[in-house]
């Protein structure tokens, strides 16, 4: 006698899950809407390794969700495995945050990798964002067809 109730409950639960957003279709949605939004991989002017030039190379992430998301332990990396690990950082709902290559003082909207060399290749590369567990959240790739930046 229990079988009919279970059969009836499964479609109802599936419908409820879809309405509440429990079943998610992309890794970014699963991470509360955090995505790689924009990458400026070829800083303007000559690549002279000055701090200003290094900081003109950045990855912008965006929280499209309605709640703040903790990025503590999350990793932003390139194909060569240059890694930036987020400290105890939270990105607010509907906010963006740039991760610059060079040195600077971190703020809520700007983080600095404190590197003295470029990370992102101008010819082709992929920026990948993962959770502390290693689960992929999002990625963005570019090639020489892209001028100097890429909206993802």
N, CA, C and O atoms as a GROMACS GRO file, in nm:
protein
  608
    1UNK      N    1   0.080  -0.120   0.000
    1UNK     CA    2   0.000   0.000   0.000
    1UNK      C    3   0.085   0.128   0.000
    1UNK      O    4   0.036   0.233  -0.040
    2UNK      N    5   0.209   0.121   0.043
    2UNK     CA    6   0.294   0.240   0.047
    2UNK      C    7   0.340   0.282  -0.093
    2UNK      O    8   0.367   0.400  -0.114
    3UNK      N    9   0.349   0.193  -0.184
    3UNK     CA   10   0.401   0.223  -0.317
    3UNK      C   11   0.328   0.338  -0.385
    3UNK      O   12   0.395   0.426  -0.438
    4UNK      N   13   0.194   0.343  -0.387
    4UNK     CA   14   0.126   0.456  -0.454
    4UNK      C   15   0.162   0.592  -0.393
    4UNK      O   16   0.175   0.690  -0.465
    5UNK      N   17   0.178   0.597  -0.261
    5UNK     CA   18   0.212   0.726  -0.198
    5UNK      C   19   0.352   0.771  -0.240
    5UNK      O   20   0.374   0.889  -0.266
    6UNK      N   21   0.445   0.677  -0.246
    6UNK     CA   22   0.582   0.712  -0.285
    6UNK      C   23   0.583   0.758  -0.430
    6UNK      O   24   0.646   0.858  -0.463
    7UNK      N   25   0.514   0.686  -0.516
    7UNK     CA   26   0.508   0.725  -0.657
    7UNK      C   27   0.446   0.864  -0.672
    7UNK      O   28   0.489   0.942  -0.758
    8UNK      N   29   0.348   0.895  -0.592
    8UNK     CA   30   0.284   1.025  -0.599
    8UNK      C   31   0.374   1.134  -0.540
    8UNK      O   32   0.371   1.249  -0.586
    9UNK      N   33   0.454   1.100  -0.441
    9UNK     CA   34   0.538   1.198  -0.374
    9UNK      C   35   0.659   1.237  -0.457
    9UNK      O   36   0.703   1.352  -0.451
   10UNK      N   37   0.714   1.146  -0.534
   10UNK     CA   38   0.836   1.174  -0.610
   10UNK      C   39   0.816   1.290  -0.709
   10UNK      O   40   0.896   1.383  -0.708
   11UNK      N   41   0.710   1.289  -0.794
   11UNK     CA   42   0.692   1.404  -0.884
   11UNK      C   43   0.669   1.534  -0.807
   11UNK      O   44   0.715   1.640  -0.851
   12UNK      N   45   0.599   1.528  -0.696
   12UNK     CA   46   0.574   1.649  -0.618
   12UNK      C   47   0.705   1.704  -0.561
   12UNK      O   48   0.727   1.825  -0.563
   13UNK      N   49   0.790   1.617  -0.510
   13UNK     CA   50   0.919   1.661  -0.458
   13UNK      C   51   1.007   1.716  -0.569
   13UNK      O   52   1.075   1.817  -0.549
   14UNK      N   53   1.007   1.652  -0.684
   14UNK     CA   54   1.088   1.701  -0.796
   14UNK      C   55   1.040   1.839  -0.838
   14UNK      O   56   1.122   1.927  -0.865
   15UNK      N   57   0.910   1.860  -0.845
   15UNK     CA   58   0.856   1.991  -0.880
   15UNK      C   59   0.893   2.096  -0.778
   15UNK      O   60   0.928   2.208  -0.815
   16UNK      N   61   0.885   2.062  -0.651
   16UNK     CA   62   0.922   2.156  -0.546
   16UNK      C   63   1.070   2.191  -0.553
   16UNK      O   64   1.107   2.306  -0.532
   17UNK      N   65   1.153   2.093  -0.582
   17UNK     CA   66   1.296   2.117  -0.592
   17UNK      C   67   1.326   2.212  -0.707
   17UNK      O   68   1.411   2.300  -0.694
   18UNK      N   69   1.260   2.195  -0.818
   18UNK     CA   70   1.281   2.284  -0.932
   18UNK      C   71   1.235   2.426  -0.899
   18UNK      O   72   1.302   2.523  -0.936
   19UNK      N   73   1.124   2.440  -0.830
   19UNK     CA   74   1.073   2.572  -0.796
   19UNK      C   75   1.162   2.644  -0.697
   19UNK      O   76   1.176   2.766  -0.705
   20UNK      N   77   1.221   2.572  -0.605
   20UNK     CA   78   1.305   2.636  -0.504
   20UNK      C   79   1.449   2.649  -0.548
   20UNK      O   80   1.530   2.710  -0.478
   21UNK      N   81   1.483   2.593  -0.664
   21UNK     CA   82   1.620   2.605  -0.714
   21UNK      C   83   1.714   2.504  -0.653
   21UNK      O   84   1.836   2.523  -0.658
   22UNK      N   85   1.663   2.397  -0.596
   22UNK     CA   86   1.749   2.298  -0.534
   22UNK      C   87   1.825   2.218  -0.639
   22UNK      O   88   1.940   2.181  -0.617
   23UNK      N   89   1.762   2.192  -0.753
   23UNK     CA   90   1.831   2.123  -0.861
   23UNK      C   91   1.899   2.228  -0.946
   23UNK      O   92   1.832   2.310  -1.009
   24UNK      N   93   2.031   2.228  -0.949
   24UNK     CA   94   2.106   2.332  -1.016
   24UNK      C   95   2.173   2.277  -1.141
   24UNK      O   96   2.216   2.162  -1.144
   25UNK      N   97   2.181   2.361  -1.243
   25UNK     CA   98   2.231   2.312  -1.370
   25UNK      C   99   2.378   2.343  -1.393
   25UNK      O  100   2.440   2.276  -1.476
   26UNK      N  101   2.436   2.442  -1.325
   26UNK     CA  102   2.575   2.475  -1.349
   26UNK      C  103   2.650   2.484  -1.217
   26UNK      O  104   2.589   2.508  -1.113
   27UNK      N  105   2.783   2.463  -1.221
   27UNK     CA  106   2.862   2.476  -1.099
   27UNK      C  107   2.851   2.613  -1.036
   27UNK      O  108   2.850   2.625  -0.913
   28UNK      N  109   2.843   2.718  -1.118
   28UNK     CA  110   2.834   2.854  -1.062
   28UNK      C  111   2.706   2.872  -0.982
   28UNK      O  112   2.708   2.935  -0.877
   29UNK      N  113   2.597   2.817  -1.030
   29UNK     CA  114   2.473   2.827  -0.955
   29UNK      C  115   2.487   2.753  -0.823
   29UNK      O  116   2.436   2.798  -0.720
   30UNK      N  117   2.554   2.641  -0.826
   30UNK     CA  118   2.572   2.562  -0.704
   30UNK      C  119   2.655   2.637  -0.601
   30UNK      O  120   2.642   2.611  -0.482
   31UNK      N  121   2.739   2.730  -0.646
   31UNK     CA  122   2.824   2.807  -0.556
   31UNK      C  123   2.758   2.938  -0.516
   31UNK      O  124   2.827   3.031  -0.476
   32UNK      N  125   2.627   2.946  -0.527
   32UNK     CA  126   2.557   3.068  -0.488
   32UNK      C  127   2.564   3.176  -0.592
   32UNK      O  128   2.542   3.293  -0.560
   33UNK      N  129   2.594   3.142  -0.716
   33UNK     CA  130   2.598   3.239  -0.822
   33UNK      C  131   2.732   3.307  -0.842
   33UNK      O  132   2.736   3.411  -0.907
   34UNK      N  133   2.840   3.254  -0.789
   34UNK     CA  134   2.972   3.313  -0.808
   34UNK      C  135   3.027   3.267  -0.942
   34UNK      O  136   3.035   3.147  -0.970
   35UNK      N  137   3.065   3.364  -1.026
   35UNK     CA  138   3.118   3.334  -1.159
   35UNK      C  139   3.242   3.417  -1.187
   35UNK      O  140   3.265   3.520  -1.124
   36UNK      N  141   3.321   3.371  -1.283
   36UNK     CA  142   3.426   3.456  -1.339
   36UNK      C  143   3.356   3.542  -1.442
   36UNK      O  144   3.301   3.490  -1.539
   37UNK      N  145   3.357   3.672  -1.422
   37UNK     CA  146   3.277   3.764  -1.501
   37UNK      C  147   3.357   3.829  -1.614
   37UNK      O  148   3.309   3.837  -1.728
   38UNK      N  149   3.479   3.875  -1.584
   38UNK     CA  150   3.558   3.951  -1.680
   38UNK      C  151   3.705   3.929  -1.650
   38UNK      O  152   3.745   3.929  -1.533
   39UNK      N  153   3.786   3.910  -1.753
   39UNK     CA  154   3.930   3.893  -1.736
   39UNK      C  155   4.002   3.993  -1.825
   39UNK      O  156   3.975   4.001  -1.945
   40UNK      N  157   4.094   4.068  -1.766
   40UNK     CA  158   4.181   4.156  -1.844
   40UNK      C  159   4.319   4.091  -1.837
   40UNK      O  160   4.394   4.111  -1.742
   41UNK      N  161   4.350   4.013  -1.942
   41UNK     CA  162   4.471   3.930  -1.940
   41UNK      C  163   4.592   3.996  -2.002
   41UNK      O  164   4.705   3.950  -1.982
   42UNK      N  165   4.573   4.105  -2.079
   42UNK     CA  166   4.684   4.175  -2.143
   42UNK      C  167   4.678   4.320  -2.100
   42UNK      O  168   4.603   4.400  -2.157
   43UNK      N  169   4.756   4.354  -1.999
   43UNK     CA  170   4.750   4.491  -1.946
   43UNK      C  171   4.788   4.591  -2.055
   43UNK      O  172   4.872   4.562  -2.140
   44UNK      N  173   4.725   4.709  -2.052
   44UNK     CA  174   4.753   4.810  -2.155
   44UNK      C  175   4.899   4.853  -2.154
   44UNK      O  176   4.964   4.851  -2.049
   45UNK      N  177   4.950   4.890  -2.270
   45UNK     CA  178   5.089   4.937  -2.280
   45UNK      C  179   5.186   4.822  -2.288
   45UNK      O  180   5.148   4.707  -2.310
   46UNK      N  181   5.313   4.855  -2.269
   46UNK     CA  182   5.417   4.752  -2.278
   46UNK      C  183   5.420   4.672  -2.147
   46UNK      O  184   5.394   4.725  -2.039
   47UNK      N  185   5.453   4.546  -2.160
   47UNK     CA  186   5.465   4.458  -2.042
   47UNK      C  187   5.601   4.481  -1.978
   47UNK      O  188   5.696   4.408  -2.004
   48UNK      N  189   5.610   4.583  -1.894
   48UNK     CA  190   5.738   4.621  -1.833
   48UNK      C  191   5.753   4.571  -1.689
   48UNK      O  192   5.850   4.605  -1.622
   49UNK      N  193   5.659   4.491  -1.644
   49UNK     CA  194   5.660   4.430  -1.509
   49UNK      C  195   5.652   4.533  -1.397
   49UNK      O  196   5.682   4.501  -1.282
   50UNK      N  197   5.613   4.656  -1.427
   50UNK     CA  198   5.591   4.753  -1.320
   50UNK      C  199   5.467   4.709  -1.242
   50UNK      O  200   5.384   4.635  -1.294
   51UNK      N  201   5.455   4.754  -1.120
   51UNK     CA  202   5.340   4.716  -1.039
   51UNK      C  203   5.209   4.766  -1.102
   51UNK      O  204   5.107   4.698  -1.097
   52UNK      N  205   5.214   4.885  -1.162
   52UNK     CA  206   5.095   4.937  -1.229
   52UNK      C  207   5.053   4.847  -1.345
   52UNK      O  208   4.935   4.820  -1.363
   53UNK      N  209   5.150   4.800  -1.422
   53UNK     CA  210   5.120   4.710  -1.533
   53UNK      C  211   5.069   4.575  -1.483
   53UNK      O  212   4.974   4.520  -1.538
   54UNK      N  213   5.132   4.523  -1.379
   54UNK     CA  214   5.087   4.396  -1.322
   54UNK      C  215   4.945   4.406  -1.268
   54UNK      O  216   4.866   4.313  -1.283
   55UNK      N  217   4.912   4.519  -1.207
   55UNK     CA  218   4.778   4.536  -1.150
   55UNK      C  219   4.671   4.566  -1.255
   55UNK      O  220   4.552   4.560  -1.226
   56UNK      N  221   4.714   4.600  -1.377
   56UNK     CA  222   4.620   4.619  -1.486
   56UNK      C  223   4.580   4.484  -1.547
   56UNK      O  224   4.495   4.478  -1.637
   57UNK      N  225   4.640   4.377  -1.501
   57UNK     CA  226   4.603   4.240  -1.535
   57UNK      C  227   4.521   4.188  -1.417
   57UNK      O  228   4.570   4.183  -1.304
   58UNK      N  229   4.395   4.149  -1.445
   58UNK     CA  230   4.309   4.108  -1.334
   58UNK      C  231   4.198   4.015  -1.381
   58UNK      O  232   4.168   4.005  -1.500
   59UNK      N  233   4.140   3.947  -1.283
   59UNK     CA  234   4.022   3.863  -1.304
   59UNK      C  235   3.913   3.918  -1.214
   59UNK      O  236   3.934   3.938  -1.094
   60UNK      N  237   3.797   3.942  -1.271
   60UNK     CA  238   3.684   3.993  -1.193
   60UNK      C  239   3.583   3.880  -1.173
   60UNK      O  240   3.538   3.818  -1.269
   61UNK      N  241   3.550   3.856  -1.048
   61UNK     CA  242   3.447   3.757  -1.019
   61UNK      C  243   3.322   3.831  -0.973
   61UNK      O  244   3.328   3.943  -0.923
   62UNK      N  245   3.210   3.766  -0.992
   62UNK     CA  246   3.082   3.829  -0.961
   62UNK      C  247   2.992   3.732  -0.886
   62UNK      O  248   2.984   3.614  -0.921
   63UNK      N  249   2.926   3.782  -0.784
   63UNK     CA  250   2.825   3.704  -0.712
   63UNK      C  251   2.690   3.749  -0.766
   63UNK      O  252   2.643   3.858  -0.733
   64UNK      N  253   2.628   3.665  -0.846
   64UNK     CA  254   2.497   3.698  -0.903
   64UNK      C  255   2.383   3.657  -0.811
   64UNK      O  256   2.266   3.683  -0.840
   65UNK      N  257   2.417   3.592  -0.701
   65UNK     CA  258   2.315   3.544  -0.608
   65UNK      C  259   2.267   3.651  -0.512
   65UNK      O  260   2.324   3.760  -0.506
   66UNK      N  261   2.162   3.620  -0.440
   66UNK     CA  262   2.101   3.712  -0.346
   66UNK      C  263   2.158   3.707  -0.206
   66UNK      O  264   2.109   3.776  -0.117
   67UNK      N  265   2.263   3.626  -0.185
   67UNK     CA  266   2.326   3.615  -0.053
   67UNK      C  267   2.477   3.625  -0.067
   67UNK      O  268   2.533   3.590  -0.171
   68UNK      N  269   2.542   3.674   0.038
   68UNK     CA  270   2.688   3.679   0.041
   68UNK      C  271   2.743   3.536   0.040
   68UNK      O  272   2.679   3.444   0.091
   69UNK      N  273   2.862   3.519  -0.019
   69UNK     CA  274   2.926   3.388  -0.027
   69UNK      C  275   3.067   3.399   0.029
   69UNK      O  276   3.143   3.487  -0.010
   70UNK      N  277   3.102   3.309   0.121
   70UNK     CA  278   3.238   3.302   0.173
   70UNK      C  279   3.327   3.234   0.070
   70UNK      O  280   3.295   3.127   0.020
   71UNK      N  281   3.440   3.299   0.039
   71UNK     CA  282   3.536   3.244  -0.056
   71UNK      C  283   3.658   3.186   0.015
   71UNK      O  284   3.758   3.154  -0.050
   72UNK      N  285   3.652   3.173   0.145
   72UNK     CA  286   3.767   3.127   0.223
   72UNK      C  287   3.818   2.993   0.169
   72UNK      O  288   3.744   2.894   0.164
   73UNK      N  289   3.945   2.992   0.130
   73UNK     CA  290   4.008   2.870   0.080
   73UNK      C  291   3.984   2.843  -0.068
   73UNK      O  292   4.042   2.750  -0.123
   74UNK      N  293   3.900   2.924  -0.133
   74UNK     CA  294   3.877   2.905  -0.277
   74UNK      C  295   4.006   2.941  -0.351
   74UNK      O  296   4.089   3.016  -0.300
   75UNK      N  297   4.022   2.887  -0.472
   75UNK     CA  298   4.144   2.905  -0.549
   75UNK      C  299   4.111   2.959  -0.688
   75UNK      O  300   4.020   2.910  -0.754
   76UNK      N  301   4.187   3.059  -0.730
   76UNK     CA  302   4.183   3.110  -0.866
   76UNK      C  303   4.316   3.071  -0.928
   76UNK      O  304   4.422   3.104  -0.873
   77UNK      N  305   4.313   3.000  -1.042
   77UNK     CA  306   4.439   2.954  -1.101
   77UNK      C  307   4.434   2.960  -1.252
   77UNK      O  308   4.328   2.970  -1.313
   78UNK      N  309   4.554   2.953  -1.311
   78UNK     CA  310   4.567   2.949  -1.456
   78UNK      C  311   4.605   2.807  -1.499
   78UNK      O  312   4.615   2.717  -1.416
   79UNK      N  313   4.627   2.789  -1.628
   79UNK     CA  314   4.661   2.657  -1.682
   79UNK      C  315   4.794   2.608  -1.624
   79UNK      O  316   4.811   2.488  -1.603
   80UNK      N  317   4.888   2.700  -1.600
   80UNK     CA  318   5.019   2.662  -1.544
   80UNK      C  319   5.016   2.641  -1.394
   80UNK      O  320   5.120   2.618  -1.332
   81UNK      N  321   4.899   2.650  -1.334
   81UNK     CA  322   4.876   2.628  -1.191
   81UNK      C  323   4.935   2.737  -1.102
   81UNK      O  324   4.972   2.710  -0.987
   82UNK      N  325   4.943   2.861  -1.154
   82UNK     CA  326   4.970   2.975  -1.066
   82UNK      C  327   4.843   2.992  -0.985
   82UNK      O  328   4.735   3.012  -1.041
   83UNK      N  329   4.854   2.986  -0.854
   83UNK     CA  330   4.736   2.980  -0.768
   83UNK      C  331   4.727   3.102  -0.676
   83UNK      O  332   4.826   3.145  -0.617
   84UNK      N  333   4.607   3.155  -0.666
   84UNK     CA  334   4.576   3.257  -0.566
   84UNK      C  335   4.470   3.196  -0.476
   84UNK      O  336   4.362   3.159  -0.522
   85UNK      N  337   4.501   3.185  -0.347
   85UNK     CA  338   4.406   3.128  -0.250
   85UNK      C  339   4.342   3.243  -0.174
   85UNK      O  340   4.410   3.325  -0.113
   86UNK      N  341   4.210   3.247  -0.177
   86UNK     CA  342   4.137   3.350  -0.104
   86UNK      C  343   4.148   3.327   0.045
   86UNK      O  344   4.129   3.215   0.094
   87UNK      N  345   4.178   3.434   0.117
   87UNK     CA  346   4.183   3.427   0.263
   87UNK      C  347   4.040   3.430   0.315
   87UNK      O  348   3.948   3.388   0.244
   88UNK      N  349   4.020   3.477   0.432
   88UNK     CA  350   3.886   3.486   0.489
   88UNK      C  351   3.812   3.601   0.422
   88UNK      O  352   3.807   3.713   0.475
   89UNK      N  353   3.754   3.573   0.305
   89UNK     CA  354   3.693   3.674   0.219
   89UNK      C  355   3.549   3.637   0.191
   89UNK      O  356   3.517   3.520   0.170
   90UNK      N  357   3.463   3.736   0.192
   90UNK     CA  358   3.323   3.718   0.154
   90UNK      C  359   3.291   3.814   0.042
   90UNK      O  360   3.328   3.932   0.047
   91UNK      N  361   3.221   3.765  -0.060
   91UNK     CA  362   3.174   3.852  -0.167
   91UNK      C  363   3.025   3.872  -0.147
   91UNK      O  364   2.949   3.776  -0.138
   92UNK      N  365   2.984   3.997  -0.140
   92UNK     CA  366   2.845   4.031  -0.113
   92UNK      C  367   2.752   3.994  -0.226
   92UNK      O  368   2.795   3.969  -0.339
   93UNK      N  369   2.625   3.990  -0.196
   93UNK     CA  370   2.522   3.961  -0.296
   93UNK      C  371   2.528   4.067  -0.406
   93UNK      O  372   2.533   4.187  -0.377
   94UNK      N  373   2.528   4.023  -0.530
   94UNK     CA  374   2.528   4.111  -0.647
   94UNK      C  375   2.650   4.203  -0.654
   94UNK      O  376   2.642   4.311  -0.712
   95UNK      N  377   2.762   4.160  -0.596
   95UNK     CA  378   2.885   4.240  -0.594
   95UNK      C  379   2.990   4.177  -0.685
   95UNK      O  380   2.982   4.059  -0.719
   96UNK      N  381   3.090   4.258  -0.723
   96UNK     CA  382   3.205   4.208  -0.798
   96UNK      C  383   3.332   4.230  -0.718
   96UNK      O  384   3.336   4.310  -0.625
   97UNK      N  385   3.435   4.155  -0.756
   97UNK     CA  386   3.565   4.164  -0.689
   97UNK      C  387   3.672   4.136  -0.794
   97UNK      O  388   3.664   4.037  -0.868
   98UNK      N  389   3.773   4.224  -0.801
   98UNK     CA  390   3.885   4.202  -0.893
   98UNK      C  391   4.003   4.143  -0.816
   98UNK      O  392   4.033   4.184  -0.704
   99UNK      N  393   4.068   4.046  -0.879
   99UNK     CA  394   4.190   3.989  -0.825
   99UNK      C  395   4.303   4.033  -0.919
   99UNK      O  396   4.315   3.983  -1.031
  100UNK      N  397   4.384   4.128  -0.871
  100UNK     CA  398   4.494   4.184  -0.949
  100UNK      C  399   4.619   4.098  -0.932
  100UNK      O  400   4.636   4.030  -0.830
  101UNK      N  401   4.706   4.100  -1.032
  101UNK     CA  402   4.828   4.020  -1.027
  101UNK      C  403   4.933   4.080  -0.936
  101UNK      O  404   5.001   4.007  -0.863
  102UNK      N  405   4.948   4.212  -0.937
  102UNK     CA  406   5.056   4.279  -0.864
  102UNK      C  407   5.031   4.296  -0.715
  102UNK      O  408   4.952   4.224  -0.654
  103UNK      N  409   5.100   4.395  -0.660
  103UNK     CA  410   5.095   4.421  -0.517
  103UNK      C  411   5.000   4.536  -0.486
  103UNK      O  412   4.983   4.628  -0.565
  104UNK      N  413   4.939   4.529  -0.369
  104UNK     CA  414   4.849   4.635  -0.325
  104UNK      C  415   4.786   4.600  -0.192
  104UNK      O  416   4.818   4.498  -0.131
  105UNK      N  417   4.698   4.686  -0.147
  105UNK     CA  418   4.627   4.665  -0.021
  105UNK      C  419   4.487   4.615  -0.051
  105UNK      O  420   4.410   4.681  -0.121
  106UNK      N  421   4.454   4.498   0.001
  106UNK     CA  422   4.324   4.438  -0.023
  106UNK      C  423   4.210   4.524   0.029
  106UNK      O  424   4.220   4.583   0.137
  107UNK      N  425   4.103   4.531  -0.048
  107UNK     CA  426   3.978   4.594  -0.007
  107UNK      C  427   3.867   4.494  -0.034
  107UNK      O  428   3.893   4.382  -0.078
  108UNK      N  429   3.744   4.534  -0.008
  108UNK     CA  430   3.630   4.445  -0.034
  108UNK      C  431   3.616   4.414  -0.183
  108UNK      O  432   3.570   4.306  -0.219
  109UNK      N  433   3.653   4.509  -0.269
  109UNK     CA  434   3.632   4.489  -0.412
  109UNK      C  435   3.760   4.465  -0.491
  109UNK      O  436   3.754   4.439  -0.611
  110UNK      N  437   3.877   4.474  -0.427
  110UNK     CA  438   4.004   4.451  -0.494
  110UNK      C  439   4.097   4.367  -0.406
  110UNK      O  440   4.123   4.401  -0.291
  111UNK      N  441   4.144   4.258  -0.463
  111UNK     CA  442   4.241   4.170  -0.396
  111UNK      C  443   4.368   4.169  -0.480
  111UNK      O  444   4.363   4.192  -0.600
  112UNK      N  445   4.481   4.142  -0.416
  112UNK     CA  446   4.610   4.146  -0.483
  112UNK      C  447   4.686   4.017  -0.458
  112UNK      O  448   4.695   3.969  -0.345
  113UNK      N  449   4.741   3.961  -0.567
  113UNK     CA  450   4.818   3.836  -0.556
  113UNK      C  451   4.960   3.862  -0.507
  113UNK      O  452   5.028   3.768  -0.465
  114UNK      N  453   5.005   3.987  -0.511
  114UNK     CA  454   5.138   4.027  -0.467
  114UNK      C  455   5.249   3.956  -0.544
  114UNK      O  456   5.350   3.914  -0.487
  115UNK      N  457   5.229   3.943  -0.675
  115UNK     CA  458   5.329   3.882  -0.763
  115UNK      C  459   5.412   3.990  -0.831
  115UNK      O  460   5.371   4.106  -0.840
  116UNK      N  461   5.528   3.949  -0.879
  116UNK     CA  462   5.617   4.039  -0.952
  116UNK      C  463   5.634   3.996  -1.096
  116UNK      O  464   5.723   4.044  -1.167
  117UNK      N  465   5.549   3.904  -1.140
  117UNK     CA  466   5.550   3.858  -1.279
  117UNK      C  467   5.405   3.834  -1.322
  117UNK      O  468   5.318   3.810  -1.238
  118UNK      N  469   5.383   3.840  -1.451
  118UNK     CA  470   5.248   3.821  -1.505
  118UNK      C  471   5.203   3.677  -1.486
  118UNK      O  472   5.284   3.585  -1.486
  119UNK      N  473   5.074   3.658  -1.471
  119UNK     CA  474   5.015   3.525  -1.456
  119UNK      C  475   4.944   3.483  -1.584
  119UNK      O  476   4.965   3.372  -1.634
  120UNK      N  477   4.860   3.569  -1.636
  120UNK     CA  478   4.769   3.532  -1.746
  120UNK      C  479   4.837   3.549  -1.880
  120UNK      O  480   4.886   3.657  -1.912
  121UNK      N  481   4.841   3.442  -1.958
  121UNK     CA  482   4.902   3.445  -2.090
  121UNK      C  483   4.816   3.525  -2.188
  121UNK      O  484   4.694   3.514  -2.188
  122UNK      N  485   4.882   3.607  -2.270
  122UNK     CA  486   4.811   3.689  -2.367
  122UNK      C  487   4.760   3.608  -2.486
  122UNK      O  488   4.659   3.644  -2.546
  123UNK      N  489   4.828   3.500  -2.521
  123UNK     CA  490   4.792   3.422  -2.639
  123UNK      C  491   4.676   3.327  -2.615
  123UNK      O  492   4.587   3.314  -2.699
  124UNK      N  493   4.675   3.262  -2.502
  124UNK     CA  494   4.564   3.174  -2.463
  124UNK      C  495   4.588   3.127  -2.321
  124UNK      O  496   4.701   3.104  -2.279
  125UNK      N  497   4.479   3.114  -2.249
  125UNK     CA  498   4.488   3.067  -2.110
  125UNK      C  499   4.346   3.039  -2.062
  125UNK      O  500   4.249   3.064  -2.133
  126UNK      N  501   4.336   2.988  -1.942
  126UNK     CA  502   4.207   2.963  -1.878
  126UNK      C  503   4.218   3.000  -1.732
  126UNK      O  504   4.308   2.954  -1.661
  127UNK      N  505   4.127   3.084  -1.686
  127UNK     CA  506   4.114   3.115  -1.544
  127UNK      C  507   4.011   3.018  -1.487
  127UNK      O  508   3.901   3.006  -1.540
  128UNK      N  509   4.047   2.951  -1.380
  128UNK     CA  510   3.957   2.854  -1.317
  128UNK      C  511   3.940   2.889  -1.171
  128UNK      O  512   4.037   2.917  -1.100
  129UNK      N  513   3.816   2.888  -1.126
  129UNK     CA  514   3.782   2.915  -0.986
  129UNK      C  515   3.730   2.787  -0.925
  129UNK      O  516   3.636   2.727  -0.977
  130UNK      N  517   3.792   2.744  -0.814
  130UNK     CA  518   3.749   2.622  -0.745
  130UNK      C  519   3.722   2.651  -0.598
  130UNK      O  520   3.778   2.745  -0.540
  131UNK      N  521   3.638   2.570  -0.540
  131UNK     CA  522   3.615   2.577  -0.395
  131UNK      C  523   3.736   2.520  -0.324
  131UNK      O  524   3.824   2.460  -0.387
  132UNK      N  525   3.742   2.538  -0.193
  132UNK     CA  526   3.852   2.484  -0.113
  132UNK      C  527   3.860   2.332  -0.128
  132UNK      O  528   3.969   2.275  -0.117
  133UNK      N  529   3.748   2.267  -0.152
  133UNK     CA  530   3.743   2.121  -0.169
  133UNK      C  531   3.799   2.076  -0.302
  133UNK      O  532   3.821   1.957  -0.323
  134UNK      N  533   3.824   2.170  -0.394
  134UNK     CA  534   3.871   2.137  -0.527
  134UNK      C  535   3.760   2.130  -0.631
  134UNK      O  536   3.788   2.115  -0.750
  135UNK      N  537   3.635   2.141  -0.588
  135UNK     CA  538   3.522   2.137  -0.681
  135UNK      C  539   3.524   2.262  -0.769
  135UNK      O  540   3.536   2.374  -0.719
  136UNK      N  541   3.513   2.242  -0.899
  136UNK     CA  542   3.516   2.354  -0.994
  136UNK      C  543   3.388   2.437  -0.982
  136UNK      O  544   3.277   2.383  -0.980
  137UNK      N  545   3.407   2.568  -0.973
  137UNK     CA  546   3.296   2.662  -0.965
  137UNK      C  547   3.269   2.721  -1.103
  137UNK      O  548   3.155   2.724  -1.149
  138UNK      N  549   3.376   2.769  -1.170
  138UNK     CA  550   3.361   2.832  -1.301
  138UNK      C  551   3.498   2.841  -1.367
  138UNK      O  552   3.601   2.828  -1.301
  139UNK      N  553   3.498   2.864  -1.498
  139UNK     CA  554   3.622   2.888  -1.572
  139UNK      C  555   3.593   2.979  -1.689
  139UNK      O  556   3.479   2.993  -1.734
  140UNK      N  557   3.698   3.042  -1.739
  140UNK     CA  558   3.689   3.131  -1.854
  140UNK      C  559   3.817   3.116  -1.935
  140UNK      O  560   3.927   3.126  -1.881
  141UNK      N  561   3.803   3.091  -2.065
  141UNK     CA  562   3.918   3.072  -2.153
  141UNK      C  563   3.921   3.179  -2.260
  141UNK      O  564   3.818   3.235  -2.296
  142UNK      N  565   4.041   3.206  -2.312
  142UNK     CA  566   4.057   3.302  -2.421
  142UNK      C  567   4.170   3.257  -2.512
  142UNK      O  568   4.252   3.173  -2.475
  143UNK      N  569   4.172   3.316  -2.631
  143UNK     CA  570   4.277   3.290  -2.730
  143UNK      C  571   4.318   3.423  -2.792
  143UNK      O  572   4.269   3.528  -2.750
  144UNK      N  573   4.404   3.419  -2.888
  144UNK     CA  574   4.450   3.541  -2.954
  144UNK      C  575   4.339   3.612  -3.029
  144UNK      O  576   4.355   3.728  -3.067
  145UNK      N  577   4.225   3.546  -3.052
  145UNK     CA  578   4.112   3.613  -3.116
  145UNK      C  579   4.056   3.724  -3.026
  145UNK      O  580   3.994   3.818  -3.076
  146UNK      N  581   4.076   3.713  -2.897
  146UNK     CA  582   4.026   3.813  -2.803
  146UNK      C  583   4.129   3.924  -2.792
  146UNK      O  584   4.248   3.895  -2.783
  147UNK      N  585   4.088   4.052  -2.794
  147UNK     CA  586   4.185   4.162  -2.802
  147UNK      C  587   4.277   4.173  -2.680
  147UNK      O  588   4.398   4.159  -2.697
  148UNK      N  589   4.227   4.196  -2.562
  148UNK     CA  590   4.309   4.207  -2.442
  148UNK      C  591   4.228   4.171  -2.318
  148UNK      O  592   4.282   4.159  -2.208
  149UNK      N  593   4.099   4.155  -2.338
  149UNK     CA  594   4.013   4.120  -2.225
  149UNK      C  595   3.900   4.032  -2.276
  149UNK      O  596   3.875   4.023  -2.396
  150UNK      N  597   3.833   3.968  -2.183
  150UNK     CA  598   3.726   3.876  -2.220
  150UNK      C  599   3.617   3.880  -2.114
  150UNK      O  600   3.643   3.862  -1.995
  151UNK      N  601   3.493   3.904  -2.159
  151UNK     CA  602   3.378   3.885  -2.073
  151UNK      C  603   3.340   3.739  -2.082
  151UNK      O  604   3.329   3.684  -2.191
  152UNK      N  605   3.320   3.678  -1.970
  152UNK     CA  606   3.295   3.533  -1.968
  152UNK      C  607   3.146   3.501  -1.958
  152UNK      O  608   3.109   3.383  -1.956
   0.00000   0.00000   0.00000
